[in-house]
């Protein structure tokens, strides 16, 4: 199928070449075979990208029915970066907590810094609110970005998630606020730093 310039020609999913009659090579799928499989087996359906072969699991860091999305807590090219949520423990009588969202080790797809948001998880894991959350600054390093937030009226039941908006959006794992004076840890090896 061809479109006027500047778009050019594209083959139907599962095919490539000038006349669109060559099937995708193993490890390729989609229109003109431009997508790459991220399956443990290295094989996927040439039309949909769903994993096939000896293993139907995604490679480390990848998720989704065709292994094209980064797992929660991962971002960037090849899902090689990590996203972590950190917070300063709440002191007795304190109504707010400081949080930070840290992205480290990955390469963002865009050449501009990502937009970073901290959200309170509401009503399940797919609905978020930024009510009572204020951005208070950020630090950009060569391989790391840290954004800081002030969160008002935190309760023990509250869960939080960081989302990095690049060409795609990437999210951290959900994390409960530390309501005590000891450190919070979850399965994504969160790191804590002083905000002083």
Kinemage of the C-alpha trace (Angstrom):
@kinemage 1
@onewidth
@group {chain A} dominant
@subgroup {mainchain}
@vectorlist {calphas} color= white
{ca unk a 1} P 0.000 0.000 0.000
{ca unk a 2} L 1.478 3.366 -0.975
{ca unk a 3} L 0.578 6.873 0.147
{ca unk a 4} L 1.632 10.203 -1.376
{ca unk a 5} L 4.958 11.690 -0.269
{ca unk a 6} L 6.349 11.998 2.335
{ca unk a 7} L 4.805 8.739 3.570
{ca unk a 8} L 5.806 6.281 0.841
{ca unk a 9} L 4.962 2.587 0.740
{ca unk a 10} L 4.214 0.144 3.527
{ca unk a 11} L 3.425 -3.543 3.384
{ca unk a 12} L 0.593 -5.275 5.200
{ca unk a 13} L 1.515 -6.849 8.568
{ca unk a 14} L 3.654 -9.960 8.149
{ca unk a 15} L 5.234 -8.944 4.816
{ca unk a 16} L 8.113 -6.832 3.495
{ca unk a 17} L 10.140 -6.017 0.343
{ca unk a 18} L 9.378 -3.728 -2.574
{ca unk a 19} L 6.474 -5.881 -3.785
{ca unk a 20} L 5.373 -6.933 -0.245
{ca unk a 21} L 5.549 -10.663 -0.966
{ca unk a 22} L 8.416 -11.614 1.375
{ca unk a 23} L 7.373 -12.888 4.811
{ca unk a 24} L 8.943 -11.344 7.920
{ca unk a 25} L 12.174 -12.935 9.143
{ca unk a 26} L 12.083 -14.677 12.546
{ca unk a 27} L 12.080 -12.004 15.245
{ca unk a 28} L 10.238 -9.428 13.081
{ca unk a 29} L 6.543 -8.593 12.815
{ca unk a 30} L 4.020 -5.954 11.854
{ca unk a 31} L 3.572 -3.686 8.828
{ca unk a 32} L 6.645 -4.029 6.569
{ca unk a 33} L 8.183 -6.170 9.375
{ca unk a 34} L 9.443 -3.043 11.154
{ca unk a 35} L 8.713 -4.241 14.713
{ca unk a 36} L 11.126 -6.393 16.712
{ca unk a 37} L 10.042 -9.341 18.867
{ca unk a 38} L 11.107 -9.168 22.515
{ca unk a 39} L 10.311 -12.809 23.255
{ca unk a 40} L 12.540 -15.240 25.169
{ca unk a 41} L 12.341 -17.645 22.209
{ca unk a 42} L 13.152 -14.891 19.700
{ca unk a 43} L 10.121 -15.992 17.691
{ca unk a 44} L 6.738 -14.322 17.368
{ca unk a 45} L 3.664 -14.251 15.162
{ca unk a 46} L 4.648 -12.236 12.090
{ca unk a 47} L 1.298 -10.433 12.055
{ca unk a 48} L 0.665 -9.623 15.749
{ca unk a 49} L 4.006 -10.067 17.538
{ca unk a 50} L 2.551 -12.525 20.075
{ca unk a 51} L 5.370 -14.794 21.283
{ca unk a 52} L 5.668 -18.251 19.714
{ca unk a 53} L 8.198 -21.067 19.667
{ca unk a 54} L 9.792 -22.785 22.654
{ca unk a 55} L 8.814 -20.001 25.094
{ca unk a 56} L 5.865 -17.621 25.016
{ca unk a 57} L 7.371 -15.340 27.693
{ca unk a 58} L 8.720 -11.812 27.187
{ca unk a 59} L 12.401 -10.968 27.583
{ca unk a 60} L 13.451 -9.326 30.869
{ca unk a 61} L 12.008 -5.809 31.211
{ca unk a 62} L 9.265 -6.275 28.568
{ca unk a 63} L 5.524 -6.893 28.993
{ca unk a 64} L 2.254 -6.950 27.069
{ca unk a 65} L 0.639 -9.418 24.695
{ca unk a 66} L 3.330 -8.755 22.070
{ca unk a 67} L 6.133 -7.786 24.515
{ca unk a 68} L 6.254 -4.195 23.245
{ca unk a 69} L 5.676 -2.379 26.559
{ca unk a 70} L 8.123 -1.853 29.390
{ca unk a 71} L 7.299 -3.505 32.713
{ca unk a 72} L 6.293 -1.190 35.550
{ca unk a 73} L 9.492 0.310 36.920
{ca unk a 74} L 11.331 0.239 33.536
{ca unk a 75} L 11.688 2.842 30.749
{ca unk a 76} L 13.461 3.870 27.553
{ca unk a 77} L 15.071 2.073 24.661
{ca unk a 78} L 14.981 -1.667 25.306
{ca unk a 79} L 13.381 -0.961 28.716
{ca unk a 80} L 16.891 -0.647 30.165
{ca unk a 81} L 16.224 2.219 32.606
{ca unk a 82} L 14.660 2.002 36.060
{ca unk a 83} L 12.005 4.217 37.666
{ca unk a 84} L 11.850 4.360 41.444
{ca unk a 85} L 9.612 6.152 43.929
{ca unk a 86} L 11.129 7.316 47.197
{ca unk a 87} L 9.642 9.163 50.148
{ca unk a 88} L 10.701 10.757 53.402
{ca unk a 89} L 9.023 8.948 56.314
{ca unk a 90} L 6.095 10.742 57.899
{ca unk a 91} L 6.636 12.121 61.384
{ca unk a 92} L 3.957 12.064 64.068
{ca unk a 93} L 1.394 14.820 63.411
{ca unk a 94} L 2.824 15.668 59.975
{ca unk a 95} L 0.144 16.061 57.260
{ca unk a 96} L 2.430 15.957 54.234
{ca unk a 97} L 5.344 13.915 52.907
{ca unk a 98} L 8.070 14.614 50.361
{ca unk a 99} L 8.433 12.140 47.479
{ca unk a 100} L 10.908 11.803 44.648
{ca unk a 101} L 10.687 10.065 41.284
{ca unk a 102} L 14.040 8.806 40.038
{ca unk a 103} L 14.772 7.627 36.502
{ca unk a 104} L 18.177 6.060 36.073
{ca unk a 105} L 20.256 4.201 33.499
{ca unk a 106} L 17.956 4.290 30.481
{ca unk a 107} L 17.946 6.280 27.289
{ca unk a 108} L 14.801 8.302 26.659
{ca unk a 109} L 13.446 8.256 23.113
{ca unk a 110} L 13.045 12.040 22.921
{ca unk a 111} L 15.935 14.506 22.950
{ca unk a 112} L 14.138 16.745 25.482
{ca unk a 113} L 13.899 15.841 29.190
{ca unk a 114} L 10.800 13.825 30.117
{ca unk a 115} L 7.805 15.310 31.875
{ca unk a 116} L 7.530 13.572 35.252
{ca unk a 117} L 4.431 13.280 37.403
{ca unk a 118} L 3.677 11.750 40.786
{ca unk a 119} L 0.114 10.476 41.208
{ca unk a 120} L -2.012 9.030 43.972
{ca unk a 121} L -3.564 5.741 42.817
{ca unk a 122} L -7.358 5.877 43.110
{ca unk a 123} L -9.956 3.234 42.488
{ca unk a 124} L -7.681 0.410 41.328
{ca unk a 125} L -4.365 0.586 39.528
{ca unk a 126} L -5.412 2.471 36.378
{ca unk a 127} L -6.916 5.672 37.832
{ca unk a 128} L -4.710 8.424 39.181
{ca unk a 129} L -5.088 11.809 40.870
{ca unk a 130} L -2.573 14.613 41.253
{ca unk a 131} L -4.749 16.447 43.793
{ca unk a 132} L -2.696 17.665 46.751
{ca unk a 133} L 0.583 16.917 44.929
{ca unk a 134} L 2.947 19.802 44.138
{ca unk a 135} L 6.187 19.639 42.143
{ca unk a 136} L 8.971 21.283 44.169
{ca unk a 137} L 11.975 20.861 41.841
{ca unk a 138} L 14.139 18.515 39.838
{ca unk a 139} L 17.746 17.571 39.127
{ca unk a 140} L 19.003 16.383 35.734
{ca unk a 141} L 22.236 14.404 35.443
{ca unk a 142} L 23.644 12.662 32.394
{ca unk a 143} L 22.126 9.267 33.205
{ca unk a 144} L 19.670 10.208 35.948
{ca unk a 145} L 16.695 12.501 36.501
{ca unk a 146} L 15.126 13.154 39.915
{ca unk a 147} L 11.888 15.092 40.397
{ca unk a 148} L 10.711 16.117 43.888
{ca unk a 149} L 7.112 16.473 45.082
{ca unk a 150} L 5.250 17.603 48.206
{ca unk a 151} L 2.158 15.479 48.926
{ca unk a 152} L -0.540 16.760 51.302
{ca unk a 153} L -2.848 14.648 53.475
{ca unk a 154} L -1.172 11.270 53.126
{ca unk a 155} L -2.813 8.267 54.784
{ca unk a 156} L -1.572 4.728 55.404
{ca unk a 157} L -3.858 3.395 52.640
{ca unk a 158} L -2.483 5.700 49.920
{ca unk a 159} L -0.533 4.241 47.006
{ca unk a 160} L 1.620 6.352 44.682
{ca unk a 161} L 3.075 5.944 41.202
{ca unk a 162} L 5.530 8.001 39.125
{ca unk a 163} L 4.923 8.386 35.402
{ca unk a 164} L 7.602 9.557 32.975
{ca unk a 165} L 6.169 11.050 29.782
{ca unk a 166} L 8.597 10.743 26.891
{ca unk a 167} L 7.554 9.649 23.393
{ca unk a 168} L 5.830 6.881 25.367
{ca unk a 169} L 4.700 6.932 28.986
{ca unk a 170} L 6.450 4.761 31.569
{ca unk a 171} L 5.336 4.127 35.126
{ca unk a 172} L 6.891 2.938 38.333
{ca unk a 173} L 5.538 0.209 40.522
{ca unk a 174} L 2.855 1.298 42.997
{ca unk a 175} L 4.346 2.225 46.356
{ca unk a 176} L 2.730 2.840 49.739
{ca unk a 177} L 3.801 5.934 51.660
{ca unk a 178} L 6.115 5.310 54.594
{ca unk a 179} L 4.047 6.357 57.585
{ca unk a 180} L 6.784 5.438 60.082
{ca unk a 181} L 10.303 6.641 60.771
{ca unk a 182} L 11.907 3.593 59.147
{ca unk a 183} L 12.684 3.065 55.469
{ca unk a 184} L 10.156 1.710 52.968
{ca unk a 185} L 11.273 -1.021 50.586
{ca unk a 186} L 9.362 -2.874 47.861
{ca unk a 187} L 10.130 -5.504 45.241
{ca unk a 188} L 11.669 -2.919 42.907
{ca unk a 189} L 14.603 -2.150 45.270
{ca unk a 190} L 13.692 1.449 46.071
{ca unk a 191} L 16.498 3.732 47.132
{ca unk a 192} L 16.065 6.588 49.585
{ca unk a 193} L 17.932 9.836 49.833
{ca unk a 194} L 17.754 12.830 52.090
{ca unk a 195} L 15.955 15.830 50.642
{ca unk a 196} L 18.143 18.172 52.754
